[in-house]
Amino acid sequence: MRALCIRNRKEFVIAMRKALNNLRAAKADLDCARGWGIIDICGGGLFVTMLKQTKMEEATEHLKTSMRYLQSYRRDNDSTDYVHQDYLRLGEFATSADYLLDNPITDIYVQKRINSLRRRIEEAIVSMEFLLEEAGYTEV
């Protein structure tokens, strides 16, 4: 019985580390998108919007991967609920409006969404690091 608990704990820690690495990659992508967003606000045009959106799509893929690593543990462990896919989404409207309207007002709106998502990811990273530390795995 004890071996099963240790095995599950190790699997949980491995999944948490993989999810954490994907969250960090998503944050890096959003940092890049934020930089392109600033250029876009200043009149970057369609090419800059495409670069920004590409980085946002990459961040979304990293978030989805992170969710998959935690999916089996979300039911068993409520402490992973802060990394919920709906909570860490940019939104379809922001993406569509950025391409279709491509004006400073829309760019500022998208930039606010990017910054908000970055903050939520940072919070999730800190929470996951805390959970790993609590589990006795400090080398995150």
CNS distance restraints for C-alpha pairs under 8 A (distance, minus, plus):
assign (resid   1 and name CA) (resid   5 and name CA) 6.61 0.50 0.50
assign (resid   2 and name CA) (resid   6 and name CA) 6.30 0.50 0.50
assign (resid   3 and name CA) (resid   7 and name CA) 6.04 0.50 0.50
assign (resid   4 and name CA) (resid   8 and name CA) 6.12 0.50 0.50
assign (resid   5 and name CA) (resid   9 and name CA) 6.04 0.50 0.50
assign (resid   6 and name CA) (resid  10 and name CA) 6.13 0.50 0.50
assign (resid   7 and name CA) (resid  11 and name CA) 6.17 0.50 0.50
assign (resid   8 and name CA) (resid  12 and name CA) 6.01 0.50 0.50
assign (resid   9 and name CA) (resid  13 and name CA) 6.16 0.50 0.50
assign (resid  10 and name CA) (resid  14 and name CA) 6.14 0.50 0.50
assign (resid  11 and name CA) (resid  15 and name CA) 6.11 0.50 0.50
assign (resid  12 and name CA) (resid  16 and name CA) 6.03 0.50 0.50
assign (resid  12 and name CA) (resid  73 and name CA) 7.27 0.50 0.50
assign (resid  13 and name CA) (resid  17 and name CA) 6.10 0.50 0.50
assign (resid  13 and name CA) (resid 132 and name CA) 6.89 0.50 0.50
assign (resid  13 and name CA) (resid 137 and name CA) 7.85 0.50 0.50
assign (resid  14 and name CA) (resid  18 and name CA) 6.26 0.50 0.50
assign (resid  15 and name CA) (resid  19 and name CA) 6.04 0.50 0.50
assign (resid  15 and name CA) (resid  69 and name CA) 5.27 0.50 0.50
assign (resid  15 and name CA) (resid  70 and name CA) 6.32 0.50 0.50
assign (resid  16 and name CA) (resid  20 and name CA) 5.89 0.50 0.50
assign (resid  16 and name CA) (resid  69 and name CA) 7.19 0.50 0.50
assign (resid  16 and name CA) (resid  70 and name CA) 6.86 0.50 0.50
assign (resid  16 and name CA) (resid 128 and name CA) 7.15 0.50 0.50
assign (resid  16 and name CA) (resid 132 and name CA) 7.61 0.50 0.50
assign (resid  17 and name CA) (resid  21 and name CA) 6.10 0.50 0.50
assign (resid  17 and name CA) (resid 140 and name CA) 7.16 0.50 0.50
assign (resid  18 and name CA) (resid  22 and name CA) 6.31 0.50 0.50
assign (resid  18 and name CA) (resid  66 and name CA) 7.02 0.50 0.50
assign (resid  18 and name CA) (resid  69 and name CA) 6.87 0.50 0.50
assign (resid  19 and name CA) (resid  23 and name CA) 6.21 0.50 0.50
assign (resid  19 and name CA) (resid  65 and name CA) 7.16 0.50 0.50
assign (resid  19 and name CA) (resid  66 and name CA) 4.10 0.50 0.50
assign (resid  19 and name CA) (resid  67 and name CA) 7.03 0.50 0.50
assign (resid  19 and name CA) (resid  69 and name CA) 5.74 0.50 0.50
assign (resid  19 and name CA) (resid  70 and name CA) 6.85 0.50 0.50
assign (resid  20 and name CA) (resid  24 and name CA) 6.20 0.50 0.50
assign (resid  20 and name CA) (resid  66 and name CA) 7.08 0.50 0.50
assign (resid  20 and name CA) (resid 125 and name CA) 6.31 0.50 0.50
assign (resid  20 and name CA) (resid 128 and name CA) 6.84 0.50 0.50
assign (resid  20 and name CA) (resid 129 and name CA) 7.88 0.50 0.50
assign (resid  21 and name CA) (resid  25 and name CA) 6.24 0.50 0.50
assign (resid  22 and name CA) (resid  26 and name CA) 6.09 0.50 0.50
assign (resid  22 and name CA) (resid  62 and name CA) 5.10 0.50 0.50
assign (resid  22 and name CA) (resid  63 and name CA) 6.50 0.50 0.50
assign (resid  22 and name CA) (resid  65 and name CA) 6.78 0.50 0.50
assign (resid  22 and name CA) (resid  66 and name CA) 5.47 0.50 0.50
assign (resid  23 and name CA) (resid  27 and name CA) 6.18 0.50 0.50
assign (resid  23 and name CA) (resid  62 and name CA) 6.54 0.50 0.50
assign (resid  23 and name CA) (resid  63 and name CA) 6.14 0.50 0.50
assign (resid  23 and name CA) (resid  66 and name CA) 6.46 0.50 0.50
assign (resid  23 and name CA) (resid 121 and name CA) 6.60 0.50 0.50
assign (resid  23 and name CA) (resid 124 and name CA) 7.98 0.50 0.50
assign (resid  23 and name CA) (resid 125 and name CA) 6.75 0.50 0.50
assign (resid  24 and name CA) (resid  28 and name CA) 6.26 0.50 0.50
assign (resid  24 and name CA) (resid 125 and name CA) 7.31 0.50 0.50
assign (resid  25 and name CA) (resid  29 and name CA) 6.23 0.50 0.50
assign (resid  25 and name CA) (resid  59 and name CA) 7.09 0.50 0.50
assign (resid  25 and name CA) (resid  62 and name CA) 6.56 0.50 0.50
assign (resid  26 and name CA) (resid  30 and name CA) 6.17 0.50 0.50
assign (resid  26 and name CA) (resid  58 and name CA) 7.14 0.50 0.50
assign (resid  26 and name CA) (resid  59 and name CA) 4.08 0.50 0.50
assign (resid  26 and name CA) (resid  60 and name CA) 6.98 0.50 0.50
assign (resid  26 and name CA) (resid  61 and name CA) 7.93 0.50 0.50
assign (resid  26 and name CA) (resid  62 and name CA) 5.35 0.50 0.50
assign (resid  26 and name CA) (resid  63 and name CA) 6.32 0.50 0.50
assign (resid  26 and name CA) (resid 121 and name CA) 7.99 0.50 0.50
assign (resid  27 and name CA) (resid  31 and name CA) 6.06 0.50 0.50
assign (resid  27 and name CA) (resid  59 and name CA) 7.00 0.50 0.50
assign (resid  27 and name CA) (resid 118 and name CA) 6.02 0.50 0.50
assign (resid  27 and name CA) (resid 121 and name CA) 6.62 0.50 0.50
assign (resid  27 and name CA) (resid 122 and name CA) 7.48 0.50 0.50
assign (resid  28 and name CA) (resid  32 and name CA) 6.37 0.50 0.50
assign (resid  28 and name CA) (resid  59 and name CA) 7.95 0.50 0.50
assign (resid  29 and name CA) (resid  33 and name CA) 6.17 0.50 0.50
assign (resid  29 and name CA) (resid  55 and name CA) 5.35 0.50 0.50
assign (resid  29 and name CA) (resid  56 and name CA) 6.64 0.50 0.50
assign (resid  29 and name CA) (resid  58 and name CA) 6.61 0.50 0.50
assign (resid  29 and name CA) (resid  59 and name CA) 5.32 0.50 0.50
assign (resid  30 and name CA) (resid  34 and name CA) 5.87 0.50 0.50
assign (resid  30 and name CA) (resid  55 and name CA) 6.58 0.50 0.50
assign (resid  30 and name CA) (resid  56 and name CA) 6.15 0.50 0.50
assign (resid  30 and name CA) (resid  59 and name CA) 6.30 0.50 0.50
assign (resid  30 and name CA) (resid 114 and name CA) 6.64 0.50 0.50
assign (resid  30 and name CA) (resid 118 and name CA) 6.58 0.50 0.50
assign (resid  31 and name CA) (resid  35 and name CA) 6.43 0.50 0.50
assign (resid  31 and name CA) (resid 118 and name CA) 7.76 0.50 0.50
assign (resid  32 and name CA) (resid  36 and name CA) 6.41 0.50 0.50
assign (resid  32 and name CA) (resid  52 and name CA) 7.62 0.50 0.50
assign (resid  32 and name CA) (resid  55 and name CA) 6.77 0.50 0.50
assign (resid  33 and name CA) (resid  37 and name CA) 5.92 0.50 0.50
assign (resid  33 and name CA) (resid  51 and name CA) 7.59 0.50 0.50
assign (resid  33 and name CA) (resid  52 and name CA) 4.66 0.50 0.50
assign (resid  33 and name CA) (resid  53 and name CA) 7.21 0.50 0.50
assign (resid  33 and name CA) (resid  55 and name CA) 5.40 0.50 0.50
assign (resid  33 and name CA) (resid  56 and name CA) 6.19 0.50 0.50
assign (resid  33 and name CA) (resid 114 and name CA) 7.70 0.50 0.50
assign (resid  34 and name CA) (resid  38 and name CA) 6.35 0.50 0.50
assign (resid  34 and name CA) (resid  52 and name CA) 7.52 0.50 0.50
assign (resid  34 and name CA) (resid 111 and name CA) 6.54 0.50 0.50
assign (resid  34 and name CA) (resid 114 and name CA) 6.59 0.50 0.50
assign (resid  34 and name CA) (resid 115 and name CA) 7.36 0.50 0.50
assign (resid  35 and name CA) (resid  39 and name CA) 6.68 0.50 0.50
assign (resid  36 and name CA) (resid  40 and name CA) 6.07 0.50 0.50
assign (resid  36 and name CA) (resid  48 and name CA) 6.41 0.50 0.50
assign (resid  36 and name CA) (resid  49 and name CA) 7.58 0.50 0.50
assign (resid  36 and name CA) (resid  51 and name CA) 7.06 0.50 0.50
assign (resid  36 and name CA) (resid  52 and name CA) 5.37 0.50 0.50
assign (resid  37 and name CA) (resid  41 and name CA) 6.13 0.50 0.50
assign (resid  37 and name CA) (resid  48 and name CA) 7.86 0.50 0.50
assign (resid  37 and name CA) (resid  49 and name CA) 7.51 0.50 0.50
assign (resid  37 and name CA) (resid  52 and name CA) 6.30 0.50 0.50
assign (resid  37 and name CA) (resid 107 and name CA) 6.84 0.50 0.50
assign (resid  37 and name CA) (resid 110 and name CA) 7.86 0.50 0.50
assign (resid  37 and name CA) (resid 111 and name CA) 5.99 0.50 0.50
assign (resid  38 and name CA) (resid  42 and name CA) 6.52 0.50 0.50
assign (resid  38 and name CA) (resid 111 and name CA) 7.65 0.50 0.50
assign (resid  39 and name CA) (resid  43 and name CA) 6.65 0.50 0.50
assign (resid  39 and name CA) (resid  44 and name CA) 5.39 0.50 0.50
assign (resid  39 and name CA) (resid  48 and name CA) 7.34 0.50 0.50
assign (resid  40 and name CA) (resid  44 and name CA) 4.02 0.50 0.50
assign (resid  40 and name CA) (resid  45 and name CA) 6.32 0.50 0.50
assign (resid  40 and name CA) (resid  48 and name CA) 5.96 0.50 0.50
assign (resid  40 and name CA) (resid  49 and name CA) 6.38 0.50 0.50
assign (resid  40 and name CA) (resid 104 and name CA) 7.70 0.50 0.50
assign (resid  40 and name CA) (resid 107 and name CA) 6.62 0.50 0.50
assign (resid  41 and name CA) (resid 103 and name CA) 7.65 0.50 0.50
assign (resid  41 and name CA) (resid 104 and name CA) 5.12 0.50 0.50
assign (resid  41 and name CA) (resid 107 and name CA) 5.46 0.50 0.50
assign (resid  41 and name CA) (resid 108 and name CA) 6.48 0.50 0.50
assign (resid  42 and name CA) (resid 104 and name CA) 7.43 0.50 0.50
assign (resid  43 and name CA) (resid 104 and name CA) 7.38 0.50 0.50
assign (resid  44 and name CA) (resid  48 and name CA) 5.32 0.50 0.50
assign (resid  44 and name CA) (resid  49 and name CA) 7.23 0.50 0.50
assign (resid  45 and name CA) (resid  49 and name CA) 6.35 0.50 0.50
assign (resid  45 and name CA) (resid 102 and name CA) 7.36 0.50 0.50
assign (resid  46 and name CA) (resid  50 and name CA) 6.15 0.50 0.50
assign (resid  46 and name CA) (resid  99 and name CA) 7.46 0.50 0.50
assign (resid  46 and name CA) (resid 102 and name CA) 7.36 0.50 0.50
assign (resid  47 and name CA) (resid  51 and name CA) 6.37 0.50 0.50
assign (resid  48 and name CA) (resid  52 and name CA) 6.13 0.50 0.50
assign (resid  49 and name CA) (resid  53 and name CA) 6.02 0.50 0.50
assign (resid  49 and name CA) (resid  98 and name CA) 7.21 0.50 0.50
assign (resid  49 and name CA) (resid  99 and name CA) 7.02 0.50 0.50
assign (resid  49 and name CA) (resid 102 and name CA) 7.82 0.50 0.50
assign (resid  50 and name CA) (resid  54 and name CA) 6.03 0.50 0.50
assign (resid  51 and name CA) (resid  55 and name CA) 6.44 0.50 0.50
assign (resid  52 and name CA) (resid  56 and name CA) 6.28 0.50 0.50
assign (resid  53 and name CA) (resid  57 and name CA) 6.08 0.50 0.50
assign (resid  53 and name CA) (resid  95 and name CA) 7.28 0.50 0.50
assign (resid  54 and name CA) (resid  58 and name CA) 6.25 0.50 0.50
assign (resid  55 and name CA) (resid  59 and name CA) 6.19 0.50 0.50
assign (resid  56 and name CA) (resid  60 and name CA) 6.23 0.50 0.50
assign (resid  57 and name CA) (resid  61 and name CA) 6.31 0.50 0.50
assign (resid  58 and name CA) (resid  62 and name CA) 6.34 0.50 0.50
assign (resid  59 and name CA) (resid  63 and name CA) 6.21 0.50 0.50
assign (resid  60 and name CA) (resid  64 and name CA) 6.18 0.50 0.50
assign (resid  60 and name CA) (resid  89 and name CA) 7.48 0.50 0.50
assign (resid  61 and name CA) (resid  65 and name CA) 6.20 0.50 0.50
assign (resid  62 and name CA) (resid  66 and name CA) 6.15 0.50 0.50
assign (resid  63 and name CA) (resid  67 and name CA) 6.22 0.50 0.50
assign (resid  63 and name CA) (resid  85 and name CA) 7.47 0.50 0.50
assign (resid  63 and name CA) (resid  88 and name CA) 7.46 0.50 0.50
assign (resid  64 and name CA) (resid  68 and name CA) 6.31 0.50 0.50
assign (resid  64 and name CA) (resid  85 and name CA) 7.24 0.50 0.50
assign (resid  65 and name CA) (resid  69 and name CA) 6.48 0.50 0.50
assign (resid  66 and name CA) (resid  70 and name CA) 6.61 0.50 0.50
assign (resid  67 and name CA) (resid  71 and name CA) 5.85 0.50 0.50
assign (resid  67 and name CA) (resid  83 and name CA) 7.14 0.50 0.50
assign (resid  67 and name CA) (resid  84 and name CA) 7.12 0.50 0.50
assign (resid  67 and name CA) (resid  85 and name CA) 6.65 0.50 0.50
assign (resid  68 and name CA) (resid  72 and name CA) 7.89 0.50 0.50
assign (resid  70 and name CA) (resid  74 and name CA) 6.01 0.50 0.50
assign (resid  70 and name CA) (resid  80 and name CA) 7.24 0.50 0.50
assign (resid  71 and name CA) (resid  75 and name CA) 7.49 0.50 0.50
assign (resid  72 and name CA) (resid  76 and name CA) 7.45 0.50 0.50
assign (resid  73 and name CA) (resid  77 and name CA) 5.56 0.50 0.50
assign (resid  73 and name CA) (resid  80 and name CA) 7.40 0.50 0.50
assign (resid  74 and name CA) (resid  78 and name CA) 6.04 0.50 0.50
assign (resid  74 and name CA) (resid  79 and name CA) 7.71 0.50 0.50
assign (resid  74 and name CA) (resid  80 and name CA) 5.64 0.50 0.50
assign (resid  74 and name CA) (resid  81 and name CA) 6.34 0.50 0.50
assign (resid  80 and name CA) (resid  84 and name CA) 7.81 0.50 0.50
assign (resid  80 and name CA) (resid 128 and name CA) 7.88 0.50 0.50
assign (resid  82 and name CA) (resid  87 and name CA) 7.74 0.50 0.50
assign (resid  82 and name CA) (resid 124 and name CA) 6.43 0.50 0.50
assign (resid  83 and name CA) (resid  87 and name CA) 7.20 0.50 0.50
assign (resid  83 and name CA) (resid  88 and name CA) 7.21 0.50 0.50
assign (resid  83 and name CA) (resid 124 and name CA) 6.09 0.50 0.50
assign (resid  84 and name CA) (resid  88 and name CA) 6.44 0.50 0.50
assign (resid  85 and name CA) (resid  89 and name CA) 6.43 0.50 0.50
assign (resid  87 and name CA) (resid 120 and name CA) 7.91 0.50 0.50
assign (resid  88 and name CA) (resid 117 and name CA) 6.24 0.50 0.50
assign (resid  88 and name CA) (resid 120 and name CA) 6.81 0.50 0.50
assign (resid  88 and name CA) (resid 121 and name CA) 7.07 0.50 0.50
assign (resid  89 and name CA) (resid 117 and name CA) 7.05 0.50 0.50
assign (resid  90 and name CA) (resid  94 and name CA) 7.02 0.50 0.50
assign (resid  90 and name CA) (resid  95 and name CA) 7.93 0.50 0.50
assign (resid  90 and name CA) (resid 113 and name CA) 6.25 0.50 0.50
assign (resid  90 and name CA) (resid 114 and name CA) 6.94 0.50 0.50
assign (resid  90 and name CA) (resid 117 and name CA) 6.63 0.50 0.50
assign (resid  91 and name CA) (resid  95 and name CA) 6.77 0.50 0.50
assign (resid  92 and name CA) (resid  96 and name CA) 6.16 0.50 0.50
assign (resid  93 and name CA) (resid  97 and name CA) 5.82 0.50 0.50
assign (resid  94 and name CA) (resid  98 and name CA) 5.99 0.50 0.50
assign (resid  94 and name CA) (resid 106 and name CA) 7.89 0.50 0.50
assign (resid  94 and name CA) (resid 109 and name CA) 7.47 0.50 0.50
assign (resid  94 and name CA) (resid 110 and name CA) 5.68 0.50 0.50
assign (resid  94 and name CA) (resid 113 and name CA) 7.73 0.50 0.50
assign (resid  95 and name CA) (resid  99 and name CA) 6.76 0.50 0.50
assign (resid  95 and name CA) (resid 110 and name CA) 7.68 0.50 0.50
assign (resid  96 and name CA) (resid 100 and name CA) 6.09 0.50 0.50
assign (resid  97 and name CA) (resid 101 and name CA) 5.37 0.50 0.50
assign (resid  97 and name CA) (resid 102 and name CA) 7.08 0.50 0.50
assign (resid  97 and name CA) (resid 106 and name CA) 6.63 0.50 0.50
assign (resid  98 and name CA) (resid 102 and name CA) 5.16 0.50 0.50
assign (resid  98 and name CA) (resid 103 and name CA) 7.77 0.50 0.50
assign (resid  98 and name CA) (resid 106 and name CA) 5.93 0.50 0.50
assign (resid  98 and name CA) (resid 107 and name CA) 6.38 0.50 0.50
assign (resid  98 and name CA) (resid 110 and name CA) 6.99 0.50 0.50
assign (resid 101 and name CA) (resid 106 and name CA) 6.75 0.50 0.50
assign (resid 102 and name CA) (resid 106 and name CA) 6.33 0.50 0.50
assign (resid 102 and name CA) (resid 107 and name CA) 6.77 0.50 0.50
assign (resid 103 and name CA) (resid 107 and name CA) 6.11 0.50 0.50
assign (resid 104 and name CA) (resid 108 and name CA) 6.01 0.50 0.50
assign (resid 105 and name CA) (resid 109 and name CA) 6.29 0.50 0.50
assign (resid 106 and name CA) (resid 110 and name CA) 6.17 0.50 0.50
assign (resid 107 and name CA) (resid 111 and name CA) 6.04 0.50 0.50
assign (resid 108 and name CA) (resid 112 and name CA) 6.19 0.50 0.50
assign (resid 109 and name CA) (resid 113 and name CA) 6.39 0.50 0.50
assign (resid 110 and name CA) (resid 114 and name CA) 6.17 0.50 0.50
assign (resid 111 and name CA) (resid 115 and name CA) 6.19 0.50 0.50
assign (resid 112 and name CA) (resid 116 and name CA) 6.07 0.50 0.50
assign (resid 113 and name CA) (resid 117 and name CA) 6.10 0.50 0.50
assign (resid 114 and name CA) (resid 118 and name CA) 6.11 0.50 0.50
assign (resid 115 and name CA) (resid 119 and name CA) 6.29 0.50 0.50
assign (resid 116 and name CA) (resid 120 and name CA) 6.39 0.50 0.50
assign (resid 117 and name CA) (resid 121 and name CA) 6.15 0.50 0.50
assign (resid 118 and name CA) (resid 122 and name CA) 6.11 0.50 0.50
assign (resid 119 and name CA) (resid 123 and name CA) 6.22 0.50 0.50
assign (resid 120 and name CA) (resid 124 and name CA) 6.22 0.50 0.50
assign (resid 121 and name CA) (resid 125 and name CA) 6.10 0.50 0.50
assign (resid 122 and name CA) (resid 126 and name CA) 6.24 0.50 0.50
assign (resid 123 and name CA) (resid 127 and name CA) 6.15 0.50 0.50
assign (resid 124 and name CA) (resid 128 and name CA) 6.04 0.50 0.50
assign (resid 125 and name CA) (resid 129 and name CA) 6.08 0.50 0.50
assign (resid 126 and name CA) (resid 130 and name CA) 6.16 0.50 0.50
assign (resid 127 and name CA) (resid 131 and name CA) 6.25 0.50 0.50
assign (resid 128 and name CA) (resid 132 and name CA) 6.23 0.50 0.50
assign (resid 129 and name CA) (resid 133 and name CA) 6.10 0.50 0.50
assign (resid 129 and name CA) (resid 138 and name CA) 7.98 0.50 0.50
assign (resid 129 and name CA) (resid 140 and name CA) 6.64 0.50 0.50
assign (resid 130 and name CA) (resid 134 and name CA) 6.05 0.50 0.50
assign (resid 131 and name CA) (resid 135 and name CA) 6.16 0.50 0.50
assign (resid 132 and name CA) (resid 136 and name CA) 6.38 0.50 0.50
assign (resid 132 and name CA) (resid 137 and name CA) 5.19 0.50 0.50
assign (resid 132 and name CA) (resid 138 and name CA) 6.41 0.50 0.50
assign (resid 132 and name CA) (resid 140 and name CA) 7.44 0.50 0.50
assign (resid 133 and name CA) (resid 137 and name CA) 5.13 0.50 0.50
assign (resid 133 and name CA) (resid 138 and name CA) 4.77 0.50 0.50
